[in-house]
Amino acid sequence: MAIALYARKSIERENSISCETQIEYCKSMIKPDERHEKICTFIDNGFSGGNVDRDGFQKMMHWIERGKISKVIVYRLDRISRSLSDFVGILETLKKHNVQFVSSQESFDTSSPYGEMIVKILMVFAEFERQSIIERVTQAYAHRSEMGFYMGGRRPYGFTLTDTVIHNIKTKMYVPMPEETRHLKYIFESYAAQNVSLRRLMDNLVQNNILPIEGSWSTAKLSTILKNPIYVKADNAVYEYFSKRGTNIISDIDEFEGTRGVQLYGKTKHSADDWSDMKAVVMTHEGIISSDIWLKCQKKLERNKQIGNSVSNTTSWLGGKIICKKCGRTMTVTKGGVRKDGTQTRYFSCTGKSHNRICKGTKVTLYADSLEDMVCNLISEKLETLKGSRKKVSTDNSNKINLLKNRISAIKISQDRLVNMLLNDEIGGDMISLLNEKAKKLSDEQRDLSEQIDALGNEGSEIVNVINLSNKWKTAGCDKKKAVCNILIHKILIREDGTCEVVWNI
């Protein structure tokens, strides 16, 4: 049997004692009556003690399990492991194979119960130290990210990095790159158009020889760019977008003035729609994409995701919108027989009947052609009622309106706090009167701000004519009809007798 000398140098501390020096210390612990035994050296140079996935250590443990080792000598306990759970498991393995454990610097071994107890106690402190380091690093990262610091990582498309100073601390910030900025504007503006899919956008970029930072374009890569708020000129509309999704907005609302980009930190919870663990911080760099274009892209991405997740059938542009009112399940298109003219019959059937067996479905056959014609006429009538013109507000007034909207958003936050305080039973009558008075002042201020916004919207605005949407609808193809239907209609409820109820989005 042999005596194993083990040494490890941490990657976390470059100035830690060398493995060669550790081995010399270990040799000094060999007793005179042991010098005739074989000495085996196991070294892991440049490995952390956070886990036991180390080549030298694993080789030594393999020798121990094969009964080739009688004693293990290390320079210090934490050379073996900094994890208490790992270390206890190692001790159990050594004990099982009758292997002694000796530390040269702590001057004890596991040949006695006392030594084993001391080892465990010391490892508790080693683990505590490690966890404290991790906690401090995590807290420092969170603090720096909330201050809008550059937190490392690969540069996003469209930006380069330059040195800067924030709060007297040296860091880096993003600077837009002119050529890639033009490409970004093309990407966002193209995708915001109604009939451009991610696939078509990708093909257009390839045809125009517009390349990503590395590799080639993919729909996933484009989707990541389009979702990234680092490009948007964050204003009140962007603030409201994150607020409605439960995002923890770190920056003050006044910082959403419409010029700088936003960085998201954290991870979503179990649901991709749950943003409550995400943090939004207004950065120091200039945004590239206007908020209206960026938000159009977000709505389109979300709408496409809903379509993809819905139980629908591509043989009807109403897929995913038809709901059985009786059981609440989606109704999908089922193909029937072939008519005399050679066309395929299609009808909607309840998935609660066909899949879950919890619903009897409608009492009448719900033909897809008839339902599509009816909804088509209803949408045409709805489009006729829409205004044929819109106002284009001047840039100066638009900036003023954004500031007023930020103030209204701040008032809403104050109102929510007042409501929570009023619901507190411990508040006395005098305090309730003061809170009610404060709430009234906030409501009056909100109404006044809304009137100012309306006045600025009318002041110096330009009337812009728009196309006749109803005429466009009548000649639209299936894909366009599906897109318009998703915008206008929330759902179509089908009763048991085959009659329907349309629930509009607008």
Secondary structure, 3 states (H helix, E strand, C coil): CEEEEEEEECCCCCCCCCHHHHHHHHHCCCCHHHCCCEEEEEEEECCCCCCCCCHHHHHHHHHHHCCCEEEEEECCHHHCCCCHHHHHHHHHHHHHCCCEEEECCCCEECCCHHHHHHHHHHHHHHHHHHHHHHHHHHHHHHHHHHCCCCCCCCCCCCEEEEEEEECCEEEEEEEECHHHHHHHHHHHHHHHCCCCCHHHHHHHHHHCCCCCCCCCCCHHHHHHHHHCHHHECCCHHHHHHHHHCCCEECCCHHHCCCCEEEEEECCCCCCCCCCCCCEEEEEEEECCECHHHHHHHHHHHHHHHHHHHCCCCCCCCCCCCEEECCCCCEEEEEEEEECCCCCEEEEEEEHHHHCCCCCCCCCCCEEHHHHHHHHHHHHHHHHHHCCCEEEECCHHHHHHHHHHHHHHHHHHHHHHHHHHHHCCCCCCHHHHHHHHHHHHHHHHHHHHHHHHHHHHHHCCCEEEECCCHHHHHHCCCHHHHHHHHHHHEEEEEECCCCCEEEEECC
